[in-house]
Amino acid sequence: MRSSWQYSNIIQQLTTINPYKSHICCCLYRQKVEFNYSICAFLFCRNTTKIQPAGSQLARVLSILHFFNLIGSPKGPTQKMNLFQSITSALDNTLASDPTAVIFGEDVAFGGVFRCTVGLRDKYGKDRVFNTPLCEQGIVGFGIGVAVAGATAIAEIQFADYIFPAFDQIVNEAAKYRYRSGNLFDCGNLTIRAPWGCVGHGALYHSQSPEAFFAHCPGLKIVIPRGPIQAKGLLLSCIADKNPCIFFEPKILYRAAVEQVPEEPYTIPLSQAEILQEGSDVTLVSWGTQIHVLKEVASMAQEKLGVSCEVIDLQTILPWDIETVCKSVVKTGRLLISHEAPVTGGFAAEISSTVQEECFLNLEAPISRVCGYDTPFPHIFEPFYTPDKWKCFEAIKKMINY
């Protein structure tokens, strides 16, 4: 049986689509009735509803149900895709459905250095998929203007390490445009994509994880997927969201694995973490590449220590899902947060501080942060720098023995 907070989240999501059926949802909630596709189809898609949901609303219903594991994957044909191919599929879907959408950045017309836009210029034309000068500040500034004019702007920064020349445009312009104009204007149609994280040989200028720099800035949304299915669904959510979004793509995962990804568009809700594995002794939180490390650590802890770990993929860094993390920590009493970025000022510090405030009396041990060191990202010493499974495993042992 699903917990109360899961039901309340489902109800909140679904009633925003059709509030006239909220009383039925609440009855189901009180009786803890298991939702399924047929029930929701009956509630939200019958001709007797006061307002017949449009196709986009039905798509939202299906994506919400899929996210809460109430139905299987979105319907329709699927195809084996790795992460970069799922990104290409999401961009293809957007260009096909939105005539105002444009994609631009360094080398994107040729497919990009990681091939995420391959074939799109040939399919949609050079006016919709085009190269820009090597100027990140100009790329984002142009994207803000395109979005303010009402079009859908998808900007690519070739590496997240090179996003800093655009920092002023993102933080002082994009994030504040709606606020400074009193909601007369906004650039919510802007999505910024950037390859992110370590890759095995990137060294100091092609390995950075700068999400914490932007997490300090209200007005932005920051999203990082862990795999192909999440990459497509979350990217389409970012593009549809009416706030400027930064979508960081773990470049080491571009070709790491394949999944059966739906060819049709679908979305995964932003600002909602996903519990990948339930546990009772330790909560493990991460995002992007590092979530795969923590899944392996959870298996090691179970096998070697008999410790049950709950693994949570945060997915959205800003605004992050405080409720899911805190409810897990209340249950387990222990929290480990891991990311590749340096430990000082990393986003793990924000999570740790919030959990300390919300769950202090439930903690059985100090919160542990297993992160990168406070040094530039090294080249040949990358294996020693990254927070690998052995560092995380040692942190779990320390917490259990506290």
C-alpha positions as CSV (number, residue, x, y, z in Angstrom):
1,M,0.0,0.0,0.0
2,R,1.3,3.4,-0.9
3,S,2.1,6.0,1.9
4,S,-0.1,9.0,2.6
5,W,2.4,11.5,1.2
6,Q,2.4,9.6,-2.1
7,Y,-1.3,9.7,-2.4
8,S,-1.5,13.3,-1.5
9,N,1.2,14.1,-4.1
10,I,-0.8,12.2,-6.8
11,I,-4.0,13.9,-5.8
12,Q,-2.3,17.3,-5.9
13,Q,-0.9,16.7,-9.4
14,L,-4.1,15.2,-10.8
15,T,-6.5,17.8,-9.4
16,T,-4.5,20.6,-11.0
17,I,-5.6,19.1,-14.3
18,N,-9.3,18.5,-13.4
19,P,-10.3,20.1,-10.1
20,Y,-13.9,19.2,-10.6
21,K,-13.1,15.6,-9.7
22,S,-11.0,16.5,-6.6
23,H,-13.8,15.2,-4.3
24,I,-13.6,11.8,-5.9
25,C,-9.8,11.8,-5.5
26,C,-10.1,12.7,-1.8
27,C,-12.6,9.8,-1.2
28,L,-10.1,7.5,-2.9
29,Y,-7.3,9.0,-0.7
30,R,-9.2,8.4,2.5
31,Q,-10.0,4.8,1.6
32,K,-6.4,4.3,0.4
33,V,-7.7,2.9,-2.9
34,E,-4.9,1.8,-5.3
35,F,-4.9,4.1,-8.4
36,N,-4.6,2.5,-11.7
37,Y,-4.9,3.6,-15.3
38,S,-8.6,2.5,-15.8
39,I,-9.7,4.5,-12.7
40,C,-7.9,7.6,-13.8
41,A,-9.2,7.3,-17.3
42,F,-12.7,7.0,-15.9
43,L,-12.2,10.0,-13.6
44,F,-10.5,12.3,-16.1
45,C,-11.4,11.3,-19.6
46,R,-15.2,10.5,-19.6
47,N,-17.5,12.7,-21.5
48,T,-19.5,13.3,-18.3
49,T,-16.6,15.3,-16.8
50,K,-17.4,19.0,-16.5
51,I,-14.5,19.9,-18.7
52,Q,-13.1,17.4,-21.2
53,P,-9.3,17.2,-20.8
54,A,-7.4,18.2,-23.9
55,G,-4.7,15.9,-25.3
56,S,-2.0,17.7,-23.5
57,Q,-3.9,17.3,-20.2
58,L,-4.3,13.6,-20.8
59,A,-0.5,13.4,-21.5
60,R,0.1,15.1,-18.2
61,V,-2.1,12.5,-16.4
62,L,-0.2,9.7,-18.0
63,S,3.2,11.1,-17.2
64,I,2.1,11.7,-13.6
65,L,0.9,8.1,-13.3
66,H,4.0,6.8,-14.9
67,F,6.2,8.8,-12.5
68,F,4.4,7.3,-9.5
69,N,4.8,3.8,-10.9
70,L,1.0,3.5,-11.2
71,I,1.2,2.4,-14.9
72,G,4.0,1.2,-17.1
73,S,6.1,3.2,-19.4
74,P,4.3,5.7,-21.7
75,K,2.4,3.9,-24.4
76,G,3.5,3.7,-28.0
77,P,6.6,2.2,-29.8
78,T,9.9,2.2,-28.0
79,Q,13.4,2.1,-29.3
80,K,16.8,1.2,-27.9
81,M,18.5,4.5,-27.2
82,N,21.6,5.6,-25.2
83,L,21.5,8.9,-23.4
84,F,22.6,11.1,-26.3
85,Q,20.1,9.5,-28.6
86,S,17.3,10.1,-26.1
87,I,18.3,13.8,-26.0
88,T,18.2,13.8,-29.8
89,S,14.7,12.2,-29.7
90,A,13.5,14.9,-27.3
91,L,14.8,17.7,-29.5
92,D,13.3,16.0,-32.6
93,N,9.9,15.8,-30.8
94,T,10.1,19.5,-29.8
95,L,11.0,20.7,-33.3
96,A,8.2,18.6,-34.8
97,S,5.5,19.8,-32.5
98,D,6.6,23.5,-31.9
99,P,7.1,25.6,-35.1
100,T,8.8,28.3,-33.0
101,A,11.4,26.1,-31.5
102,V,15.0,26.8,-32.4
103,I,18.3,25.0,-31.4
104,F,21.6,26.9,-31.4
105,G,25.1,26.7,-30.1
106,E,28.7,25.9,-31.1
107,D,28.7,23.2,-33.8
108,V,25.1,22.1,-33.2
109,A,24.4,22.3,-36.9
110,F,27.0,19.5,-37.5
111,G,25.5,17.4,-34.7
112,G,27.5,18.8,-31.8
113,V,30.7,17.3,-30.3
114,F,28.6,14.6,-28.6
115,R,26.3,14.1,-31.6
116,C,23.1,15.1,-29.7
117,T,21.8,17.2,-32.6
118,V,22.9,15.0,-35.4
119,G,20.5,15.1,-38.4
120,L,18.3,17.8,-37.0
121,R,19.5,20.6,-39.3
122,D,18.9,18.5,-42.4
123,K,15.4,17.6,-41.2
124,Y,14.2,21.0,-40.0
125,G,16.4,23.5,-41.8
126,K,19.3,25.8,-41.1
127,D,16.9,28.5,-39.8
128,R,15.9,26.3,-36.8
129,V,19.1,24.5,-36.0
130,F,22.2,26.6,-36.5
131,N,25.7,27.4,-35.2
132,T,26.7,30.4,-33.2
133,P,30.1,32.1,-32.6
134,L,32.3,30.8,-29.8
135,C,30.8,33.1,-27.2
136,E,28.8,31.7,-24.4
137,Q,27.6,35.0,-23.2
138,G,26.2,35.7,-26.6
139,I,24.6,32.3,-26.9
140,V,22.6,32.8,-23.7
141,G,21.9,36.4,-24.4
142,F,20.5,35.5,-27.8
143,G,18.4,32.8,-26.2
144,I,16.9,35.2,-23.7
145,G,15.9,37.5,-26.5
146,V,14.4,34.6,-28.5
147,A,12.4,33.4,-25.5
148,V,11.2,36.9,-24.6
149,A,9.9,37.3,-28.2
150,G,7.7,34.2,-27.6
151,A,9.7,31.4,-29.3
152,T,11.1,28.3,-27.7
153,A,14.9,28.7,-27.3
154,I,17.1,25.7,-26.7
155,A,20.7,26.8,-26.3
156,E,23.7,24.5,-26.0
157,I,26.8,25.3,-24.1
158,Q,29.4,22.9,-25.5
159,F,30.8,22.0,-22.0
160,A,29.4,23.0,-18.6
161,D,32.9,24.1,-17.7
162,Y,32.5,27.0,-20.3
163,I,29.2,28.2,-19.0
164,F,30.8,30.8,-16.7
165,P,31.2,33.6,-19.4
166,A,27.4,33.3,-19.6
167,F,26.9,33.5,-15.8
168,D,25.9,37.2,-15.9
169,Q,23.3,36.6,-18.6
170,I,21.9,33.6,-16.7
171,V,21.9,34.9,-13.2
172,N,21.2,38.7,-13.7
173,E,19.0,38.5,-16.8
174,A,17.3,35.2,-17.4
175,A,16.6,34.4,-13.8
176,K,15.3,37.9,-13.0
177,Y,13.5,38.8,-16.2
178,R,10.0,38.0,-15.0
179,Y,10.5,39.6,-11.5
180,R,12.0,42.9,-12.7
181,S,9.2,43.4,-15.3
182,G,6.4,42.6,-12.8
183,N,5.5,39.6,-14.9
184,L,5.0,41.7,-18.0
185,F,7.8,39.8,-19.8
186,D,9.6,36.6,-19.2
187,C,12.1,34.2,-20.8
188,G,10.5,31.1,-19.5
189,N,10.8,29.4,-22.9
190,L,14.6,29.2,-22.5
191,T,16.3,25.9,-21.9
192,I,20.1,25.7,-21.6
193,R,21.7,22.3,-22.3
194,A,25.3,21.5,-21.2
195,P,27.4,18.3,-21.0
196,W,28.4,18.0,-17.3
197,G,30.6,16.0,-15.0
198,C,33.7,13.8,-15.2
199,V,34.4,11.7,-18.2
200,G,37.6,9.8,-17.3
201,H,40.1,12.1,-19.1
202,G,38.6,15.6,-19.1
203,A,40.9,17.2,-16.6
204,L,40.2,20.7,-15.2
205,Y,38.4,22.2,-18.1
206,H,36.1,19.3,-19.2
207,S,35.0,17.7,-16.0
208,Q,33.4,20.2,-13.8
209,S,30.0,20.0,-12.1
210,P,28.9,23.6,-11.6
211,E,25.3,23.0,-10.5
212,A,25.8,24.6,-7.0
213,F,26.8,28.0,-8.6
214,F,23.3,28.3,-10.1
215,A,21.4,26.7,-7.2
216,H,21.9,29.9,-5.3
217,C,19.8,31.8,-7.8
218,P,16.0,32.0,-7.5
219,G,14.2,32.0,-10.8
220,L,16.1,29.1,-12.4
221,K,15.4,25.4,-12.5
222,I,18.3,23.0,-12.6
223,V,17.9,19.4,-13.8
224,I,20.3,16.4,-14.1
225,P,19.2,13.0,-15.4
226,R,20.7,9.6,-14.7
227,G,19.8,7.7,-17.8
228,P,18.1,7.7,-21.2
229,I,14.5,7.4,-20.1
230,Q,14.9,10.2,-17.5
231,A,16.9,12.4,-19.9
232,K,14.2,12.5,-22.5
233,G,11.3,13.0,-20.1
234,L,13.1,15.6,-18.0
235,L,14.4,17.5,-21.0
236,L,10.9,17.7,-22.5
237,S,9.6,18.9,-19.1
238,C,12.3,21.6,-19.0
239,I,11.4,22.8,-22.5
240,A,7.7,22.9,-21.6
241,D,8.3,24.6,-18.2
242,K,7.6,28.3,-18.1
243,N,10.8,29.1,-16.2
244,P,14.4,29.2,-17.6
245,C,16.0,25.8,-17.1
246,I,19.5,24.6,-17.1
247,F,19.7,20.9,-18.2
248,F,23.1,19.3,-17.3
249,E,23.8,16.1,-19.2
250,P,26.3,13.6,-17.6
251,K,28.6,13.2,-20.6
252,I,30.2,10.0,-19.3
253,L,26.8,8.4,-19.6
254,Y,26.1,9.5,-23.2
255,R,27.1,6.1,-24.6
256,A,27.3,4.1,-21.4
257,A,24.1,2.1,-21.6
258,V,20.8,1.8,-23.6
259,E,17.2,1.6,-22.5
260,Q,13.9,1.1,-24.2
261,V,12.9,4.8,-24.6
262,P,9.4,5.7,-26.0
263,E,9.6,7.4,-29.4
264,E,6.6,9.7,-28.6
265,P,7.0,12.7,-26.4
266,Y,6.4,12.3,-22.6
267,T,7.4,14.2,-19.5
268,I,8.6,13.5,-16.0
269,P,7.6,16.0,-13.4
270,L,10.3,18.4,-12.2
271,S,11.2,19.0,-8.6
272,Q,10.3,15.4,-7.7
273,A,12.9,13.0,-6.5
274,E,12.7,9.3,-7.3
275,I,13.2,6.5,-4.8
276,L,15.2,3.9,-6.8
277,Q,15.5,1.4,-3.9
278,E,13.7,1.3,-0.6
279,G,15.7,0.7,2.6
280,S,15.5,1.1,6.4
281,D,19.0,1.9,7.7
282,V,20.7,4.6,5.6
283,T,19.4,7.1,3.0
284,L,21.7,7.7,0.0
285,V,21.1,10.8,-2.1
286,S,22.7,11.9,-5.3
287,W,22.0,12.8,-9.0
288,G,23.4,12.2,-12.5
289,T,26.4,9.8,-12.8
290,Q,26.9,9.4,-9.0
291,I,23.5,7.7,-8.5
292,H,24.9,4.6,-10.3
293,V,27.8,4.6,-7.8
294,L,25.4,4.7,-4.9
295,K,23.3,1.9,-6.3
296,E,26.4,-0.3,-6.3
297,V,27.3,0.9,-2.8
298,A,23.8,0.0,-1.6
299,S,24.3,-3.6,-2.9
300,M,27.8,-3.8,-1.2
301,A,26.3,-2.6,2.1
302,Q,23.6,-5.2,2.0
303,E,25.9,-8.0,1.1
304,K,28.9,-7.1,3.3
305,L,27.2,-5.4,6.3
306,G,23.6,-6.4,6.2
307,V,22.7,-2.7,5.9
308,S,19.5,-1.7,4.1
309,C,20.0,1.4,2.0
310,E,17.4,3.7,0.5
311,V,18.7,5.2,-2.8
312,I,17.2,8.5,-3.9
313,D,17.8,10.2,-7.3
314,L,17.2,13.9,-6.7
315,Q,16.8,14.6,-10.4
316,T,16.0,18.3,-9.9
317,I,18.6,20.4,-8.0
318,L,16.5,23.6,-7.9
319,P,13.9,23.6,-6.6
320,W,14.7,20.2,-4.9
321,D,12.4,17.7,-3.4
322,I,12.8,18.3,0.3
323,E,9.8,16.2,1.4
324,T,11.0,13.0,-0.2
325,V,14.5,13.2,1.3
326,C,13.3,14.2,4.8
327,K,10.7,11.5,4.9
328,S,13.3,9.0,4.1
329,V,15.7,10.3,6.7
330,V,13.0,10.2,9.3
331,K,12.7,6.5,8.5
332,T,16.4,5.6,8.3
333,G,17.9,8.1,10.7
334,R,21.1,8.4,8.6
335,L,21.9,10.3,5.4
336,L,24.8,10.2,3.0
337,I,25.0,12.7,0.1
338,S,27.5,12.3,-2.7
339,H,28.4,14.4,-5.7
340,E,31.5,15.0,-7.9
341,A,31.8,18.7,-7.3
342,P,34.0,20.0,-4.5
343,V,32.7,19.4,-1.0
344,T,32.9,23.0,0.2
345,G,29.8,24.9,-0.9
346,G,28.6,21.9,-2.9
347,F,24.8,21.3,-3.1
348,A,25.3,18.5,-0.5
349,A,25.8,21.2,2.0
350,E,22.4,22.7,1.3
351,I,20.7,19.3,1.6
352,S,22.6,18.6,4.8
353,S,21.6,21.9,6.4
354,T,17.9,21.4,5.5
355,V,17.8,17.9,6.8
356,Q,19.5,19.0,10.0
357,E,16.8,21.6,10.5
358,E,13.9,19.4,9.6
359,C,15.0,16.0,11.0
360,F,17.4,16.7,13.9
361,L,15.7,14.5,16.4
362,N,15.5,11.6,14.0
363,L,19.2,11.5,13.2
364,E,21.2,8.5,14.5
365,A,24.5,9.8,13.2
366,P,26.1,12.9,11.7
367,I,25.1,13.5,8.0
368,S,27.9,12.4,5.7
369,R,29.1,14.2,2.5
370,V,31.2,12.1,0.1
371,C,32.2,14.6,-2.6
372,G,35.1,15.8,-4.7
373,Y,38.1,17.5,-3.0
374,D,38.6,21.2,-2.8
375,T,41.1,21.3,-5.7
376,P,40.9,21.8,-9.4
377,F,39.7,18.7,-11.2
378,P,42.9,16.6,-11.9
379,H,43.8,14.6,-15.0
380,I,45.8,11.5,-14.2
381,F,44.6,11.6,-10.6
382,E,40.9,11.6,-11.5
383,P,40.4,8.1,-9.9
384,F,41.6,9.4,-6.6
385,Y,39.5,12.6,-6.8
386,T,36.1,11.2,-7.6
387,P,33.9,9.9,-4.8
388,D,34.0,6.2,-5.7
389,K,32.1,3.3,-4.1
390,W,34.9,2.6,-1.6
391,K,34.7,6.1,-0.1
392,C,31.0,5.9,0.1
393,F,31.1,2.4,1.6
394,E,33.5,3.6,4.3
395,A,31.2,6.5,5.1
396,I,28.3,4.0,5.5
397,K,30.4,1.9,7.9
398,K,31.3,5.0,9.9
399,M,27.6,6.0,10.2
400,I,26.4,2.6,11.2
401,N,29.1,2.3,13.9
402,Y,28.6,5.8,15.3
